[in-house]
Each structure stands twice: as C-alpha cells, then as structure tokens.
C-alpha cells in the first residue's frame, strides 16, 4: 500500500510541476506525425497542421506511454459512458469512407 501511495504522490508532484512550467514549455497539439529508427521513436506534435514540438524517446518509453495513455482513456470512457473516436474514424466519417 505504501508503494502505491508513494507512486500516487510522485504522479501528483509531476502533474503539479508540469502545471507550473512556463508558457513556452507548454504545448497544445491536435495532430501528430510519428517515425521510428532502430533506437528511438520520434513524434512531431502539430497544431492545426503546423509543427510545435518534437519528442524523441526510446521504444520502451513510447510503448509504456501508449499503454498507460490507453488505460487512462479506457477508464475515462467507462466513467463517462462516452466512447472517444479516433482521428482516423472521424476523418473517415467526414470523408464518407466509413
């Protein structure tokens, strides 16, 4: 139980520190482009089609991020009773391909 509380406290501290970052270190994005190399994953964050930041991370970090984010969004959908569509699903529906 203590380990879980310690992890929860660590997450709270990270979130608080993130909120307190200066404006030039905060990024809003509504799109992205990804690529991979033998050692890393590169993610370009886009805002309205324009690059705003580049993230470069090892594969293991990227995969862990995907799993954690997926779990978080699944819980959100379950708690809200609302399914969140993907951008691909929205684009397909809007273009009439779906």
N, C-alpha and C positions, 0 to 999 in steps of 0.2 A: 504494500500500500504506500509506503514512504517513497519508493522509487517512482510510482505513478504520480504522486503529489509533486515530487521534485521535477519530473518531466513537465507537468502542467504548469508549475511555477516558471520553468525555463521558457516555455512557449509564451506565457503571459509577458515575461520580460522582453522576449524578442519582438512580440507584437507592439508593446509599448515603445520600445526603442525605434521600431520602424515608423510608427506614427509620428515620432518626434524628429525624424530626419528632415533636413532642409528641403524646400520645394524642388530644387534642382536634382535631388536624388530620388524623387518620387515619380513614377511613370504610370500613366493611364494608357492601356492599349486595347484595341478592339479587333486586332488581327495579328498574325504572326507568320513567319516563314521558318522552317527548320531544315537543318542539314546535319550530316554526321560524318565523322572521319574515323580513322582506326582507333583514336583515343578519346574523342570528345563528341558532344552534341552541341551544335551552335543554334541559337534561337534568336531571330531578329524580331523584336516587338514592333508592331506597326500601329499607328494611329491614323485612321482614315487613309490607309494605303501608304503612309509615309513612315520610314524607319525612325524610331525614337530611342531605341536602346538595343544593344547586342549582349546576349548572355552566352557564355561559354562554360560548359560543365562536363565532368566525366559521365560516362554512360551510367554508372551505378547511381549517381546522384539524380540524373534525369529520370531513370526508371523509378527510383524511390519517390521522386516528386510526383510522377504520373499516378502511381498507386495511391499515395496519400491524398492527392487532389481528387482522384476518382472516388475514394472513400468519403471524403468530405462532401462532395456534391451529391453522392448517393444518399447520405444522411439528410442533406438539405431537402432533396426531392421527397424522401419518405416523410419528413417532418412537415413539409409544406403541402404535401399532396399534389404537387405540381411537377411534371416532367420537364426538364430543360432540354430543348432541342439543340443539336449541334449546328454549327455554322453551315456544314455541308447539307444538312437536312433543310435548313431554311433556304439556302441558295437553290436547292433542287425544287422546292415547293414554289419559290418565286419565279423560277425559270420555266416551270411547267414540266420538268423532267420527272417529278415524283409521282 
